[in-house]
Amino acid sequence: MRIRRAKPEDASSIASVLYWSFAEYEASYTPEAFRATTLTPEEIRGRLSEGPTWVALAEDTVIGTVSALPRGEALYLRSMAVAPTARGKGVGRQLLECAEEFAVQNQFKSLLLSTTPFLTRAIRLYEQCGFGRSDEGPDALFGTPLLTLVKALRGAIE
């Protein structure tokens, strides 16, 4: 497996990974929240200009992704997904490490993300990687509850 920055031609593969990663949880989302979570290739291409997106590849197949958006001194992680067939192989951890390295190199003080309380495996991974729960919002995405997690970065100056 290798990780690299996403290219516009990866958009359809990223959209597929997002959809299949969250499809089993669709009933737990409101329709609007599921739609906002499973982006179209056009929406993904638009995000590539907003901040970095990475893809994890097994041979030439996209098996995972994460996108980042600067928010002041924090780097906000979004659209983190690992294909169901690739789970449990360290893909998510490596994507998080890649995003963290980018954040440190670019002098962000923290990583920030939001997730739903029913994505328990993802929450466990985030906590194992040093994220803690925060009272910062948002608290919901189109009626679907959210948790916010934050991680202070090594070398961050208070």
C-alpha positions in Angstrom: 0.0 0.0 0.0 1.1 3.5 -0.7 -0.3 7.0 -0.1 -0.1 10.0 -2.4 -1.9 13.3 -3.0 -5.1 12.9 -4.9 -5.4 14.0 -8.5 -8.6 15.1 -10.3 -8.7 11.8 -12.2 -9.1 10.1 -8.7 -12.4 11.7 -8.1 -14.6 8.8 -9.2 -12.6 6.3 -7.2 -12.7 8.5 -4.1 -16.5 8.9 -4.5 -16.8 5.1 -4.7 -14.7 4.5 -1.6 -16.8 7.1 0.3 -20.1 5.6 -0.8 -19.2 2.0 0.0 -17.5 2.9 3.3 -20.6 4.5 4.6 -23.3 2.5 2.8 -23.7 0.0 5.7 -24.5 2.9 8.0 -27.0 4.7 5.7 -30.0 4.0 7.9 -28.3 5.8 10.8 -27.9 9.0 8.8 -30.6 11.4 7.7 -30.9 11.4 3.9 -29.3 14.8 3.8 -26.4 13.9 6.0 -25.8 10.7 4.0 -25.7 12.7 0.8 -23.3 15.2 2.4 -21.0 12.4 3.5 -21.0 10.5 0.2 -19.8 13.1 -2.3 -20.0 13.1 -6.1 -16.9 13.1 -8.2 -17.7 16.7 -9.1 -17.8 17.8 -5.5 -14.5 15.9 -4.8 -12.8 17.7 -7.7 -14.0 21.0 -6.2 -12.5 20.1 -2.9 -9.0 19.5 -4.4 -8.5 23.2 -4.6 -9.7 23.8 -0.9 -6.9 21.8 0.7 -5.0 18.5 0.4 -6.6 15.2 -0.3 -4.7 11.9 0.0 -5.5 8.5 -1.4 -4.3 5.1 -0.2 -3.6 2.7 -3.0 -3.3 -1.1 -3.2 -1.6 -1.5 -6.5 -3.5 1.1 -8.6 -6.8 0.8 -6.7 -8.0 3.6 -4.3 -8.8 1.9 -1.0 -8.8 4.9 1.3 -8.9 8.6 1.4 -8.8 11.7 3.7 -9.2 15.3 2.9 -8.1 18.4 4.9 -9.2 21.9 5.2 -7.3 24.7 7.0 -9.4 26.3 9.8 -7.2 28.9 11.5 -4.5 27.2 13.5 -6.2 23.8 13.1 -6.3 21.4 10.1 -9.8 20.0 9.8 -9.9 16.4 8.5 -12.9 15.4 6.5 -14.1 12.6 4.2 -12.0 10.0 5.9 -12.9 6.6 4.5 -11.4 3.1 4.1 -13.0 0.6 1.7 -14.7 -2.2 3.7 -12.4 -4.8 2.0 -9.3 -2.9 3.3 -10.3 -2.3 6.9 -8.1 -3.6 9.7 -4.9 -3.3 7.6 -3.7 0.0 9.0 -4.9 2.1 6.0 -6.8 4.6 8.2 -3.9 5.0 10.6 -1.4 5.6 7.8 -3.8 8.2 6.3 -4.0 10.0 9.6 -0.2 9.9 10.0 0.1 11.5 6.5 -2.3 14.3 7.3 -0.6 14.9 10.7 2.8 15.1 9.0 1.4 17.7 6.6 -0.1 19.6 9.5 3.2 19.7 11.4 5.2 20.7 8.3 2.7 23.6 7.8 2.7 24.7 11.4 -0.9 23.9 12.3 -1.3 23.5 16.1 -4.0 20.8 16.0 -6.0 18.3 14.0 -9.7 18.5 14.2 -12.4 16.2 12.9 -16.1 15.4 13.3 -17.6 11.9 13.2 -20.9 10.3 14.0 -21.3 8.4 17.3 -22.2 5.2 15.5 -18.9 4.9 13.7 -17.3 3.2 16.7 -14.4 1.6 14.9 -13.4 5.0 13.5 -13.7 6.6 16.9 -11.5 3.9 18.5 -8.9 4.5 15.8 -9.0 8.3 16.3 -8.6 7.9 20.1 -5.7 5.4 19.6 -4.0 8.0 17.4 -4.2 10.6 20.2 -7.5 12.4 19.5 -9.7 13.4 22.3 -13.3 14.5 22.5 -14.1 18.2 22.4 -17.1 20.3 23.2 -16.5 22.3 20.0 -19.2 21.9 17.4 -20.7 21.1 15.1 -23.1 18.9 17.0 -25.1 17.6 14.0 -25.0 17.3 10.3 -28.4 17.7 8.8 -30.0 16.1 11.9 -27.4 13.3 12.3 -25.5 13.7 15.6 -21.8 14.4 15.5 -18.8 14.2 17.8 -15.9 16.5 17.5 -12.4 15.2 18.2 -9.2 17.1 18.4 -5.5 16.3 18.7 -2.8 18.8 19.7 0.3 18.4 17.5 3.8 17.7 18.6 5.9 20.8 18.6 2.8 23.0 18.7 3.5 26.3 20.5 1.0 27.3 23.1 
